[in-house]
Amino acid sequence: MTDIPFFSEKKPHKGDKLTFVLIFIPSFALLFPLALLGQLVGLHWKHWLPGAENMTNIYSGVKAAVYTFMSHII
């Protein structure tokens, strides 16, 4: 009997990287100034962005929020 895997291994398309960059960069560019403004004013900006609650710095918080956002749209 042949062993058939449950999940087929599919290789990412060449356009997937471009699609990722075209979503990640604008999202990061929109959320980073929002978080930076919140940081400068002294507000709790981590509660505004999903996925950023447990991050230690602004860069990793915005990055986590963008990845969370991307997981919802893909």
N, CA, C and O atoms as CSV, one atom per row, in Angstrom:
chain,resi,resn,atom,element,x,y,z
A,1,MET,N,N,0.841,-1.165,0.000
A,1,MET,CA,C,0.000,0.000,0.000
A,1,MET,C,C,0.894,1.238,0.000
A,1,MET,O,O,1.896,1.286,0.713
A,2,THR,N,N,0.538,2.212,-0.780
A,2,THR,CA,C,1.348,3.430,-0.846
A,2,THR,C,C,0.960,4.384,0.265
A,2,THR,O,O,-0.192,4.441,0.695
A,3,ASP,N,N,1.931,5.115,0.708
A,3,ASP,CA,C,1.713,6.086,1.770
A,3,ASP,C,C,1.354,7.431,1.137
A,3,ASP,O,O,2.186,8.059,0.482
A,4,ILE,N,N,0.128,7.861,1.336
A,4,ILE,CA,C,-0.335,9.121,0.778
A,4,ILE,C,C,-0.394,10.141,1.906
A,4,ILE,O,O,-1.124,9.951,2.879
A,5,PRO,N,N,0.371,11.221,1.781
A,5,PRO,CA,C,0.346,12.234,2.844
A,5,PRO,C,C,-0.987,12.976,2.863
A,5,PRO,O,O,-1.610,13.200,1.825
A,6,PHE,N,N,-1.403,13.346,4.060
A,6,PHE,CA,C,-2.669,14.066,4.207
A,6,PHE,C,C,-2.578,15.462,3.622
A,6,PHE,O,O,-3.496,15.918,2.939
A,7,PHE,N,N,-1.475,16.139,3.888
A,7,PHE,CA,C,-1.263,17.482,3.348
A,7,PHE,C,C,-0.315,17.389,2.169
A,7,PHE,O,O,0.775,16.829,2.277
A,8,SER,N,N,-0.733,17.934,1.061
A,8,SER,CA,C,0.164,17.939,-0.088
A,8,SER,C,C,1.191,19.058,0.088
A,8,SER,O,O,0.870,20.162,0.528
A,9,GLU,N,N,2.406,18.743,-0.260
A,9,GLU,CA,C,3.462,19.744,-0.158
A,9,GLU,C,C,3.420,20.588,-1.419
A,9,GLU,O,O,3.698,20.106,-2.517
A,10,LYS,N,N,3.074,21.840,-1.249
A,10,LYS,CA,C,3.092,22.698,-2.418
A,10,LYS,C,C,4.161,23.756,-2.230
A,10,LYS,O,O,4.303,24.344,-1.159
A,11,LYS,N,N,4.882,23.973,-3.264
A,11,LYS,CA,C,5.964,24.936,-3.215
A,11,LYS,C,C,5.387,26.323,-3.453
A,11,LYS,O,O,4.459,26.484,-4.247
A,12,PRO,N,N,5.927,27.318,-2.775
A,12,PRO,CA,C,5.414,28.673,-2.979
A,12,PRO,C,C,5.710,29.165,-4.393
A,12,PRO,O,O,6.752,28.863,-4.975
A,13,HIS,N,N,4.781,29.914,-4.911
A,13,HIS,CA,C,4.957,30.488,-6.231
A,13,HIS,C,C,5.934,31.646,-6.157
A,13,HIS,O,O,6.147,32.223,-5.090
A,14,LYS,N,N,6.522,31.980,-7.284
A,14,LYS,CA,C,7.474,33.089,-7.306
A,14,LYS,C,C,6.792,34.408,-6.976
A,14,LYS,O,O,7.423,35.296,-6.403
A,15,GLY,N,N,5.521,34.555,-7.322
A,15,GLY,CA,C,4.798,35.787,-7.048
A,15,GLY,C,C,4.375,35.938,-5.604
A,15,GLY,O,O,3.943,37.017,-5.200
A,16,ASP,N,N,4.492,34.862,-4.800
A,16,ASP,CA,C,4.089,34.931,-3.395
A,16,ASP,C,C,4.947,35.910,-2.606
A,16,ASP,O,O,4.440,36.613,-1.732
A,17,LYS,N,N,6.239,35.963,-2.904
A,17,LYS,CA,C,7.121,36.877,-2.189
A,17,LYS,C,C,6.756,38.320,-2.524
A,17,LYS,O,O,6.734,39.180,-1.643
A,18,LEU,N,N,6.472,38.579,-3.784
A,18,LEU,CA,C,6.077,39.923,-4.186
A,18,LEU,C,C,4.758,40.310,-3.539
A,18,LEU,O,O,4.604,41.443,-3.084
A,19,THR,N,N,3.815,39.397,-3.492
A,19,THR,CA,C,2.530,39.657,-2.855
A,19,THR,C,C,2.712,39.942,-1.369
A,19,THR,O,O,2.090,40.854,-0.824
A,20,PHE,N,N,3.560,39.166,-0.721
A,20,PHE,CA,C,3.853,39.376,0.701
A,20,PHE,C,C,4.416,40.779,0.932
A,20,PHE,O,O,3.981,41.488,1.840
A,21,VAL,N,N,5.383,41.172,0.108
A,21,VAL,CA,C,6.014,42.486,0.259
A,21,VAL,C,C,5.007,43.599,-0.023
A,21,VAL,O,O,5.007,44.618,0.667
A,22,LEU,N,N,4.146,43.418,-1.031
A,22,LEU,CA,C,3.168,44.448,-1.385
A,22,LEU,C,C,2.088,44.618,-0.316
A,22,LEU,O,O,1.418,45.650,-0.277
A,23,ILE,N,N,1.915,43.629,0.540
A,23,ILE,CA,C,0.966,43.760,1.646
A,23,ILE,C,C,1.689,44.215,2.913
A,23,ILE,O,O,1.188,45.076,3.637
A,24,PHE,N,N,2.864,43.644,3.185
A,24,PHE,CA,C,3.572,43.918,4.426
A,24,PHE,C,C,4.054,45.365,4.518
A,24,PHE,O,O,3.828,46.031,5.529
A,25,ILE,N,N,4.711,45.850,3.480
A,25,ILE,CA,C,5.319,47.189,3.530
A,25,ILE,C,C,4.274,48.292,3.715
A,25,ILE,O,O,4.455,49.127,4.601
A,26,PRO,N,N,3.185,48.345,2.926
A,26,PRO,CA,C,2.198,49.413,3.175
A,26,PRO,C,C,1.519,49.296,4.541
A,26,PRO,O,O,1.235,50.306,5.184
A,27,SER,N,N,1.261,48.067,4.979
A,27,SER,CA,C,0.640,47.883,6.292
A,27,SER,C,C,1.570,48.371,7.397
A,27,SER,O,O,1.134,49.042,8.333
A,28,PHE,N,N,2.842,48.035,7.285
A,28,PHE,CA,C,3.819,48.480,8.270
A,28,PHE,C,C,3.942,50.003,8.232
A,28,PHE,O,O,4.048,50.652,9.272
A,29,ALA,N,N,3.925,50.566,7.016
A,29,ALA,CA,C,4.055,52.021,6.866
A,29,ALA,C,C,2.849,52.760,7.446
A,29,ALA,O,O,2.983,53.917,7.844
A,30,LEU,N,N,1.702,52.138,7.504
A,30,LEU,CA,C,0.519,52.765,8.098
A,30,LEU,C,C,0.480,52.601,9.620
A,30,LEU,O,O,0.112,53.530,10.340
A,31,LEU,N,N,0.857,51.433,10.097
A,31,LEU,CA,C,0.756,51.161,11.526
A,31,LEU,C,C,1.919,51.725,12.339
A,31,LEU,O,O,1.737,52.075,13.505
A,32,PHE,N,N,3.105,51.820,11.748
A,32,PHE,CA,C,4.258,52.312,12.504
A,32,PHE,C,C,4.080,53.763,12.955
A,32,PHE,O,O,4.334,54.056,14.123
A,33,PRO,N,N,3.653,54.688,12.081
A,33,PRO,CA,C,3.441,56.059,12.582
A,33,PRO,C,C,2.351,56.140,13.650
A,33,PRO,O,O,2.441,56.955,14.567
A,34,LEU,N,N,1.337,55.309,13.536
A,34,LEU,CA,C,0.286,55.275,14.550
A,34,LEU,C,C,0.864,54.850,15.903
A,34,LEU,O,O,0.589,55.471,16.929
A,35,ALA,N,N,1.663,53.791,15.890
A,35,ALA,CA,C,2.286,53.325,17.132
A,35,ALA,C,C,3.308,54.332,17.651
A,35,ALA,O,O,3.407,54.549,18.859
A,36,LEU,N,N,4.060,54.942,16.753
A,36,LEU,CA,C,5.048,55.940,17.168
A,36,LEU,C,C,4.374,57.155,17.793
A,36,LEU,O,O,4.850,57.677,18.801
A,37,LEU,N,N,3.284,57.602,17.212
A,37,LEU,CA,C,2.536,58.716,17.779
A,37,LEU,C,C,2.002,58.360,19.166
A,37,LEU,O,O,2.085,59.160,20.097
A,38,GLY,N,N,1.452,57.147,19.292
A,38,GLY,CA,C,0.972,56.695,20.597
A,38,GLY,C,C,2.084,56.622,21.622
A,38,GLY,O,O,1.886,56.958,22.789
A,39,GLN,N,N,3.260,56.180,21.185
A,39,GLN,CA,C,4.420,56.092,22.087
A,39,GLN,C,C,4.860,57.487,22.541
A,39,GLN,O,O,5.157,57.703,23.716
A,40,LEU,N,N,4.898,58.421,21.603
A,40,LEU,CA,C,5.349,59.778,21.933
A,40,LEU,C,C,4.369,60.515,22.836
A,40,LEU,O,O,4.773,61.295,23.698
A,41,VAL,N,N,3.078,60.262,22.632
A,41,VAL,CA,C,2.054,60.934,23.441
A,41,VAL,C,C,1.917,60.271,24.805
A,41,VAL,O,O,1.435,60.889,25.755
A,42,GLY,N,N,2.338,59.021,24.900
A,42,GLY,CA,C,2.266,58.323,26.179
A,42,GLY,C,C,1.024,57.454,26.323
A,42,GLY,O,O,0.635,57.108,27.439
A,43,LEU,N,N,0.403,57.101,25.206
A,43,LEU,CA,C,-0.790,56.248,25.247
A,43,LEU,C,C,-0.386,54.777,25.163
A,43,LEU,O,O,0.734,54.454,24.768
A,44,HIS,N,N,-1.290,53.910,25.529
A,44,HIS,CA,C,-1.045,52.470,25.469
A,44,HIS,C,C,-1.406,51.975,24.080
A,44,HIS,O,O,-2.485,51.418,23.880
A,45,TRP,N,N,-0.520,52.171,23.125
A,45,TRP,CA,C,-0.782,51.852,21.729
A,45,TRP,C,C,-0.813,50.349,21.460
A,45,TRP,O,O,-1.375,49.924,20.451
A,46,LYS,N,N,-0.237,49.552,22.318
A,46,LYS,CA,C,-0.206,48.102,22.092
A,46,LYS,C,C,-1.602,47.494,22.124
A,46,LYS,O,O,-1.833,46.448,21.517
A,47,HIS,N,N,-2.522,48.128,22.815
A,47,HIS,CA,C,-3.893,47.627,22.859
A,47,HIS,C,C,-4.647,47.941,21.575
A,47,HIS,O,O,-5.670,47.318,21.293
A,48,TRP,N,N,-4.164,48.885,20.805
A,48,TRP,CA,C,-4.808,49.243,19.543
A,48,TRP,C,C,-4.515,48.231,18.445
A,48,TRP,O,O,-5.335,48.034,17.549
A,49,LEU,N,N,-3.352,47.588,18.507
A,49,LEU,CA,C,-2.905,46.699,17.442
A,49,LEU,C,C,-2.986,45.243,17.891
A,49,LEU,O,O,-2.350,44.869,18.876
A,50,PRO,N,N,-3.745,44.428,17.197
A,50,PRO,CA,C,-3.834,43.016,17.587
A,50,PRO,C,C,-2.504,42.299,17.363
A,50,PRO,O,O,-1.878,42.455,16.314
A,51,GLY,N,N,-2.085,41.531,18.328
A,51,GLY,CA,C,-0.843,40.786,18.236
A,51,GLY,C,C,0.342,41.501,18.855
A,51,GLY,O,O,1.396,40.891,19.037
A,52,ALA,N,N,0.202,42.770,19.183
A,52,ALA,CA,C,1.322,43.549,19.706
A,52,ALA,C,C,1.320,43.645,21.221
A,52,ALA,O,O,2.180,44.316,21.791
A,53,GLU,N,N,0.396,43.007,21.876
A,53,GLU,CA,C,0.220,43.191,23.313
A,53,GLU,C,C,1.435,42.788,24.134
A,53,GLU,O,O,1.750,43.454,25.121
A,54,ASN,N,N,2.124,41.721,23.757
A,54,ASN,CA,C,3.220,41.202,24.582
A,54,ASN,C,C,4.603,41.555,24.056
A,54,ASN,O,O,5.596,41.010,24.540
A,55,MET,N,N,4.693,42.438,23.092
A,55,MET,CA,C,5.979,42.782,22.510
A,55,MET,C,C,6.687,43.846,23.351
A,55,MET,O,O,6.047,44.660,24.017
A,56,THR,N,N,8.012,43.820,23.307
A,56,THR,CA,C,8.790,44.698,24.165
A,56,THR,C,C,9.126,46.042,23.535
A,56,THR,O,O,9.281,47.030,24.253
A,57,ASN,N,N,9.243,46.106,22.212
A,57,ASN,CA,C,9.565,47.384,21.590
A,57,ASN,C,C,8.587,47.700,20.457
A,57,ASN,O,O,7.767,46.861,20.085
A,58,ILE,N,N,8.679,48.884,19.927
A,58,ILE,CA,C,7.713,49.357,18.948
A,58,ILE,C,C,7.845,48.602,17.622
A,58,ILE,O,O,6.837,48.293,16.987
A,59,TYR,N,N,9.066,48.305,17.203
A,59,TYR,CA,C,9.272,47.608,15.932
A,59,TYR,C,C,8.659,46.210,15.960
A,59,TYR,O,O,7.920,45.840,15.048
A,60,SER,N,N,8.956,45.441,16.990
A,60,SER,CA,C,8.419,44.076,17.061
A,60,SER,C,C,6.909,44.085,17.274
A,60,SER,O,O,6.218,43.178,16.810
A,61,GLY,N,N,6.389,45.091,17.964
A,61,GLY,CA,C,4.944,45.192,18.150
A,61,GLY,C,C,4.214,45.463,16.854
A,61,GLY,O,O,3.184,44.848,16.575
A,62,VAL,N,N,4.741,46.381,16.060
A,62,VAL,CA,C,4.112,46.686,14.769
A,62,VAL,C,C,4.273,45.504,13.817
A,62,VAL,O,O,3.350,45.187,13.066
A,63,LYS,N,N,5.414,44.860,13.840
A,63,LYS,CA,C,5.643,43.691,12.988
A,63,LYS,C,C,4.661,42.575,13.333
A,63,LYS,O,O,4.102,41.949,12.432
A,64,ALA,N,N,4.446,42.320,14.604
A,64,ALA,CA,C,3.490,41.296,15.032
A,64,ALA,C,C,2.070,41.677,14.623
A,64,ALA,O,O,1.288,40.814,14.224
A,65,ALA,N,N,1.735,42.950,14.718
A,65,ALA,CA,C,0.404,43.406,14.329
A,65,ALA,C,C,0.186,43.241,12.833
A,65,ALA,O,O,-0.904,42.862,12.404
A,66,VAL,N,N,1.209,43.521,12.036
A,66,VAL,CA,C,1.085,43.362,10.582
A,66,VAL,C,C,0.921,41.892,10.230
A,66,VAL,O,O,0.094,41.550,9.385
A,67,TYR,N,N,1.691,41.018,10.862
A,67,TYR,CA,C,1.538,39.579,10.605
A,67,TYR,C,C,0.149,39.090,11.016
A,67,TYR,O,O,-0.440,38.255,10.329
A,68,THR,N,N,-0.375,39.598,12.117
A,68,THR,CA,C,-1.724,39.226,12.543
A,68,THR,C,C,-2.748,39.712,11.527
A,68,THR,O,O,-3.672,38.981,11.170
A,69,PHE,N,N,-2.584,40.941,11.067
A,69,PHE,CA,C,-3.464,41.507,10.041
A,69,PHE,C,C,-3.406,40.674,8.759
A,69,PHE,O,O,-4.438,40.379,8.157
A,70,MET,N,N,-2.203,40.301,8.350
A,70,MET,CA,C,-2.037,39.525,7.117
A,70,MET,C,C,-2.651,38.142,7.237
A,70,MET,O,O,-3.165,37.614,6.251
A,71,SER,N,N,-2.611,37.551,8.405
A,71,SER,CA,C,-3.201,36.219,8.561
A,71,SER,C,C,-4.718,36.249,8.416
A,71,SER,O,O,-5.333,35.236,8.086
A,72,HIS,N,N,-5.316,37.403,8.662
A,72,HIS,CA,C,-6.759,37.532,8.501
A,72,HIS,C,C,-7.186,37.761,7.054
A,72,HIS,O,O,-8.297,37.390,6.676
A,73,ILE,N,N,-6.330,38.360,6.248
A,73,ILE,CA,C,-6.720,38.652,4.878
A,73,ILE,C,C,-6.291,37.585,3.885
A,73,ILE,O,O,-6.787,37.556,2.759
A,74,ILE,N,N,-5.382,36.713,4.282
A,74,ILE,CA,C,-4.918,35.672,3.341
A,74,ILE,C,C,-5.670,34.396,3.557
A,74,ILE,O,O,-5.422,33.409,2.865
